[in-house]
Amino acid sequence: MLFSVWPHPSRQMNEVLDLATMADDDGWYCFWYADHYMENTDDKSFKPGPVHECWTVLPAIAAVTERVRLGPLVSPTSVHHPALLANRAGTLDQLSNGRFVLGLGAGWQINEHAAYGIELEVSGTRVSRFEESIQIIKSLLTKDHTTFKGKFYEFTDAPCEPKPVQSPLPIAVGTGSPRMLKITARHASDWNTWGAPELAAERHANFTRACESVGSDASTKHTSVQAMFFLDGNAAELTGSPMASRSIAGSNEQIIDALGQYAATGFKEVIIPDFTLGTNAKERRDAYARFRDDIIPKAS
């Protein structure tokens, strides 16, 4: 399996850049960054605090690294126009010399859309918009010109230059809903989900069925998963928590066992967020070093 890092977007830039160079030096697979403008609250309320803008941070990551891959986890098509996403992706893949992964999603964060006056359409409409967006983006990144007429977007002989170094550029979709899984199976190269091993295995099976339903080979897709990791935490204390099914707690051996379950399910990449790895930069850096030295070598 491959292992990737994911800092919280509130982290100070010196910590983020230090983590990027560490990931590059130590052989981590990818550096992911959330594409949001504010902290989620599950409603329209606002929680104060910094949230750094993803598409400004990613070029800095590309500039200070040479090997690690990078991408947004994930960019919502409810917020971003497909022409903007495609042109950013092509340029960032050039800047990183072929290391960029375009993470996409349909959008979901209530307070973000409300605060900025961006309509959070009903689920079915939002997914339909996403379906048009991913097709347009793929066309812009591969064809000389794109013409498309749909319900939401109309493109006429539209260019997108420069094209990415990678051909095709990897597109990862973060989703778990049945219709989105089918769209992902049909149009994307990568699929991402949240979940501790039990939930993740269920979602992986759903994705495999979605691939089969559209005539796609699931084994050719790059699959990734992330969970909240609580090193030396007590799993029993998470019982009843809304994040329990998305969390892994315990000793090194228990974490290694959970990673082994991911591998047995068929996941190819495990993303380790720093959200629960410490209260300061040193603690978080030490936690990643512990994964690197004591956990990952025994899990891969």
C-alpha positions, 0 to 999 in steps of 0.5 A, spaced: 500 500 500 501 507 499 501 512 504 499 519 504 499 525 508 493 530 509 494 537 514 488 540 516 487 547 512 488 551 519 495 549 520 500 555 519 504 555 512 511 554 515 508 547 518 505 545 512 511 547 507 515 543 513 510 537 512 511 537 504 518 537 504 518 531 510 513 527 505 518 528 499 524 526 503 521 520 506 517 517 501 510 518 502 506 518 496 501 524 496 500 530 499 493 532 500 489 539 501 482 540 503 478 545 498 474 549 503 473 556 505 471 555 512 471 550 518 465 545 517 459 546 522 454 542 519 449 548 519 449 555 517 453 557 523 460 560 523 466 557 527 472 562 527 479 560 525 484 560 519 482 556 513 488 557 508 485 556 500 487 550 497 489 552 490 493 557 493 497 552 497 498 547 492 503 551 487 507 552 493 507 545 495 509 543 488 515 548 488 518 545 494 517 538 493 520 533 487 517 527 488 511 527 492 504 527 488 499 533 490 492 534 489 485 537 492 481 532 497 476 534 494 474 540 489 467 541 489 464 542 482 458 546 486 463 552 487 468 551 481 466 552 474 469 546 470 473 551 465 477 553 472 478 546 474 481 544 468 486 550 467 488 550 474 489 542 473 493 543 467 498 548 469 499 545 476 501 538 473 506 542 468 508 546 475 509 539 478 512 536 472 507 530 472 505 529 480 498 532 480 492 529 482 485 532 480 480 531 486 473 532 485 466 532 489 459 534 488 460 539 494 456 538 501 458 544 506 452 548 508 455 554 511 460 555 506 455 555 500 450 559 505 456 564 507 458 566 500 451 566 496 453 559 492 447 555 491 447 548 495 442 545 490 438 539 492 442 532 491 440 530 485 441 536 481 448 537 484 450 530 482 447 532 475 451 538 475 457 534 477 456 529 472 457 534 466 463 538 470 467 531 470 465 530 462 467 537 461 474 537 465 476 530 462 475 533 455 478 540 456 484 536 459 485 531 453 482 534 447 484 540 443 477 544 443 471 542 447 464 543 445 459 541 450 451 543 451 448 540 457 443 543 462 448 547 466 454 548 462 455 550 454 462 550 451 463 552 444 470 550 441 473 551 448 481 550 449 485 548 455 492 550 454 497 547 457 495 540 457 497 536 463 504 532 463 500 526 465 496 523 459 491 522 462 491 526 468 488 522 474 482 524 476 480 522 483 472 522 486 471 522 493 464 519 494 459 514 497 453 515 494 450 510 489 449 515 483 456 518 484 459 511 485 457 510 478 459 516 475 466 515 478 466 508 475 464 511 468 469 517 468 474 517 473 481 513 474 481 514 482 476 513 487 476 516 495 472 514 501 472 515 508 471 510 513 475 505 518 476 498 515 469 495 516 465 501 513 470 502 508 470 495 506 462 496 505 463 502 501 469 498 497 464 493 495 459 498 493 464 501 488 466 494 485 458 493 484 458 500 481 464 499 476 461 492 474 454 495 473 457 500 468 462 495 464 468 498 468 474 494 471 474 496 478 481 493 479 484 498 474 481 504 479 486 507 484 482 506 490 484 510 497 481 511 504 482 515 510 480 515 517 481 519 523 487 516 527 488 516 535 495 513 536 494 510 543 487 512 543 482 507 546 477 505 541 471 504 546 471 511 548 469 513 541 463 508 541 457 513 540 461 518 537 458 520 530 466 519 527 466 512 530 465 509 524 471 513 521 476 513 526 481 508 528 484 508 535 489 504 539 497 501 539 501 500 534 499 493 533 492 495 533 493 500 527 498 495 523 492 490 524 487 496 521 491 498 515 492 490 514 484 490 513 484 496 508 490 492 504 485 485 504 479 489 502 483 492 496 485 499 497 491 501 494 492 508 498 491 510 505 491 517 507 493 519 514 490 526 516 493 530 521 487 532 525 488 528 531 495 527 531 497 532 536 495 539 539 502 542 536 506 542 530 512 538 534 506 533 536 504 532 529 511 531 526 512 526 531 506 522 530 508 522 522 515 519 524 512 514 528 507 512 522 514 512 518 518 508 522 514 503 527 507 502 523 508 503 515 514 498 515 510 493 518 503 494 514 506 494 507 
